[in-house]
Amino acid sequence: MTGLRARQKADRNRRILEAATTLFRVQGYDSARIEDIAELAEVSVGTLYNYYENKGDILVATVSMEVTEVLEAGDRIVASPPLNVAEALRVLIGQYYDHSLVYLSKEMWRTAMASSIQQPETPLSKRYTELDQRLCAQVVQLVETLQQRGVIIVGIDSRAIGEVIFNNLNMMFIEFCKVDSMPLEELKLRVAEQHRPIAALISSVKAV
């Protein structure tokens, strides 16, 4: 019975998040009402409040769901990356970006980012920062893996390089979210161009 209750709870939670993201996209984050989210998720308002106190909590839970799935896919890439620095970065970061709009719109990302900055002591902000740190750690892990496999120069500070790369891809994603008309492929192309000289500098295999 415990397993059944856990599955039912997880199913309700998923329905709430899916309903919320649908309404956030269609109506806009500010216009979407808790009552409408509950109705679309086929739960009572009281049940919804057992899971989340407000829309901000729902938004950060959606970001968390997004990043969790991205990290799981990223783990598989890091475990067996292309043995070329630029290509390995392109594959990992491309996976981040390709998944970024599955659950969240650019408006929703902007709202989450703004809330995390404006209210740094809130659980939402702290959770957002934690997720960023996990993504950064995964990029560092990719650099370390490539270094262990002889693709990156031994003396390179893998942690520093990984953090530089993450900070760049994160800032470029912020710029992408600020411009509604920018397509995803343009973001990926620009970031790949920026990372190409870094990859060439740290690679142990120099292009002829």
DAKAPE-V614420 format. One record per pair of residues at least 12 apart in sequence whose C-alpha atoms are under 10 Angstrom apart, sorted by the first residue. I is the first residue (numbers start at 1). J is the second residue. If there is no record, write none. Layout:
I;J + I;J
This chain:
9;51 + 12;41 + 12;42 + 12;43 + 12;47 + 12;48 + 12;51 + 13;41 + 13;43 + 13;47 + 13;48 + 13;51 + 13;52 + 13;58 + 13;61 + 14;41 + 14;62 + 14;65 + 15;37 + 15;38 + 15;40 + 15;41 + 15;42 + 15;43 + 16;34 + 16;37 + 16;38 + 16;39 + 16;40 + 16;41 + 16;42 + 16;43 + 16;47 + 16;48 + 16;51 + 16;52 + 16;58 + 16;62 + 17;37 + 17;38 + 17;41 + 17;58 + 17;59 + 17;61 + 17;62 + 17;65 + 17;103 + 18;37 + 18;40 + 18;41 + 18;62 + 18;103 + 19;36 + 19;37 + 19;38 + 19;39 + 19;40 + 19;41 + 19;42 + 20;32 + 20;33 + 20;34 + 20;36 + 20;37 + 20;38 + 20;40 + 20;41 + 20;55 + 20;58 + 20;59 + 20;62 + 20;103 + 21;37 + 21;58 + 21;59 + 21;62 + 21;102 + 21;103 + 21;104 + 21;105 + 21;108 + 22;37 + 22;40 + 22;103 + 22;104 + 22;105 + 23;36 + 23;37 + 23;40 + 24;37 + 24;55 + 24;59 + 24;103 + 24;104 + 24;105 + 24;107 + 24;108 + 25;103 + 25;104 + 25;105 + 25;106 + 25;107 + 25;108 + 28;105 + 28;107 + 28;108 + 29;55 + 29;56 + 29;59 + 29;105 + 29;107 + 29;108 + 29;111 + 30;55 + 30;108 + 30;111 + 32;55 + 33;54 + 33;55 + 34;48 + 34;49 + 34;52 + 34;53 + 34;54 + 34;55 + 34;58 + 35;48 + 37;55 + 56;111 + 56;112 + 56;115 + 56;123 + 56;124 + 57;123 + 57;124 + 58;124 + 59;104 + 59;108 + 59;109 + 59;111 + 59;112 + 59;124 + 60;108 + 60;109 + 60;111 + 60;112 + 60;113 + 60;115 + 60;116 + 60;123 + 60;124 + 60;125 + 60;127 + 60;128 + 61;124 + 61;127 + 61;128 + 62;103 + 62;104 + 62;108 + 62;112 + 63;100 + 63;103 + 63;104 + 63;108 + 63;109 + 63;112 + 63;124 + 63;127 + 63;128 + 63;131 + 64;127 + 64;128 + 64;130 + 64;131 + 65;103 + 66;96 + 66;99 + 66;100 + 66;101 + 66;102 + 66;103 + 66;104 + 66;131 + 67;96 + 67;99 + 67;100 + 67;128 + 67;131 + 67;132 + 67;134 + 67;135 + 68;131 + 68;134 + 68;135 + 69;96 + 69;99 + 70;92 + 70;93 + 70;95 + 70;96 + 70;97 + 70;98 + 70;99 + 70;100 + 70;135 + 71;92 + 71;95 + 71;96 + 71;131 + 71;134 + 71;135 + 71;138 + 73;92 + 73;95 + 73;96 + 73;99 + 74;91 + 74;92 + 74;93 + 74;95 + 74;96 + 74;135 + 74;138 + 74;139 + 74;142 + 75;92 + 75;138 + 75;141 + 75;142 + 76;92 + 77;89 + 77;91 + 77;92 + 77;95 + 77;142 + 78;91 + 78;92 + 78;138 + 78;139 + 78;140 + 78;141 + 78;142 + 78;143 + 78;144 + 78;145 + 78;146 + 79;141 + 79;142 + 79;145 + 79;146 + 80;142 + 80;145 + 80;146 + 81;142 + 81;143 + 81;145 + 81;146 + 81;149 + 82;146 + 82;151 + 83;145 + 83;146 + 83;147 + 83;149 + 83;150 + 83;151 + 83;152 + 83;205 + 84;146 + 84;151 + 84;152 + 84;199 + 84;200 + 84;203 + 84;204 + 84;205 + 85;142 + 85;143 + 85;146 + 85;147 + 85;151 + 85;152 + 85;195 + 85;196 + 85;198 + 85;199 + 85;200 + 85;201 + 85;202 + 85;203 + 85;204 + 85;205 + 86;192 + 86;193 + 86;195 + 86;196 + 86;197 + 86;198 + 86;199 + 86;200 + 86;203 + 87;192 + 87;196 + 87;199 + 88;142 + 88;143 + 88;146 + 88;199 + 89;139 + 89;142 + 89;143 + 89;165 + 89;191 + 89;192 + 89;195 + 89;196 + 89;199 + 90;188 + 90;189 + 90;191 + 90;192 + 90;193 + 90;195 + 90;196 + 91;192 + 92;138 + 92;139 + 92;142 + 93;139 + 93;165 + 93;166 + 93;169 + 93;170 + 93;188 + 93;191 + 93;192 + 94;184 + 94;185 + 94;187 + 94;188 + 94;189 + 94;191 + 94;192 + 95;188 + 96;135 + 96;169 + 96;173 + 97;169 + 97;173 + 97;184 + 97;185 + 97;187 + 97;188 + 98;184 + 98;185 + 98;188 + 100;173 + 100;184 + 101;184 + 105;177 + 105;180 + 106;173 + 106;174 + 106;176 + 106;177 + 106;178 + 106;179 + 106;180 + 107;177 + 107;178 + 107;179 + 107;180 + 108;177 + 109;173 + 109;174 + 109;177 + 109;178 + 110;174 + 110;177 + 110;178 + 112;124 + 112;125 + 112;128 + 113;125 + 113;128 + 113;129 + 113;174 + 113;177 + 115;128 + 116;128 + 116;129 + 117;129 + 132;166 + 132;167 + 132;170 + 133;163 + 133;166 + 135;163 + 135;166 + 135;170 + 136;159 + 136;162 + 136;163 + 136;164 + 136;165 + 136;166 + 136;167 + 136;169 + 136;170 + 137;159 + 137;162 + 137;163 + 137;166 + 138;162 + 138;163 + 138;166 + 139;158 + 139;159 + 139;161 + 139;162 + 139;163 + 139;164 + 139;165 + 139;166 + 140;157 + 140;158 + 140;159 + 140;160 + 140;161 + 140;162 + 140;163 + 140;164 + 140;165 + 140;166 + 141;158 + 141;159 + 141;162 + 142;158 + 142;159 + 142;162 + 143;156 + 143;157 + 143;158 + 143;159 + 143;160 + 143;161 + 143;162 + 143;163 + 143;165 + 143;202 + 144;156 + 144;157 + 144;158 + 144;159 + 144;161 + 144;162 + 145;158 + 146;158 + 146;203 + 146;204 + 147;202 + 147;203 + 147;204 + 150;203 + 150;204 + 150;205 + 151;202 + 151;203 + 151;204 + 151;205 + 151;206 + 152;199 + 152;200 + 152;201 + 152;202 + 152;203 + 152;204 + 152;205 + 153;201 + 153;202 + 153;203 + 153;204 + 153;205 + 154;202 + 154;203 + 154;204 + 155;202 + 156;201 + 156;202 + 156;203 + 157;202 + 158;202 + 161;198 + 161;199 + 161;202 + 164;198 + 165;191 + 165;194 + 165;195 + 165;198 + 165;199 + 168;191 + 168;194 + 168;195 + 169;187 + 169;188 + 169;190 + 169;191 + 169;192 + 169;194 + 169;195 + 170;191 + 172;187 + 172;188 + 172;190 + 172;191 + 173;187 + 173;188 + 173;191 + 175;187 + 176;188
